[in-house]
């Protein structure tokens, strides 16, 4: 599977509707929405009112990535504003199993995100619940960072785990993804790529999306 989820963190916030309409017309699959609280990560992005607006404009599923402390507090509210997939960080969840089940019970797909330093082996007892695992290929909190090369080996380890424990589980990569590393990420076993700067800083975003998928 080769899916692309462009990150709206890199969109032009002054022309957000225009950029969403461009993505609606493109061959991308999902819209990636990074929610940051200034605690779990240094940066602050946007919350439920902006996600609600994005949902109103979008014609594709919303892939919402919570980079926040105690994400379980906001499961229902992000469901209500239109999240289709909700990713929570392993590092932010005291009771991961309970949180993942709560996301599913709310009617969304559930995903676990791992920071670059977090081993995939820690998901062994939770992988059977996951619809997706999101591997951060940069340290979370800012767009435009350089891709961490160790990610390739990490994807391969996770792919082997998924094949054994939950073959339906998708693997998503977020951070520093571009047309140079996308083919190798898919080759290593990734299913979904998140791309921000690579898409929105491109002279032809729609063509770049096509190239990233192919």
Beta strands, then each sheet from edge to edge (+ up, - down):
strand 1: 3-7
strand 2: 30-36
strand 3: 61-67
strand 4: 85-89
strand 5: 109-114
strand 6: 132-136
strand 7: 170-174
strand 8: 192-195
sheet 1: 1+ 2+ 3+ 4+ 5+ 6+ 7+ 8+ 1+
end
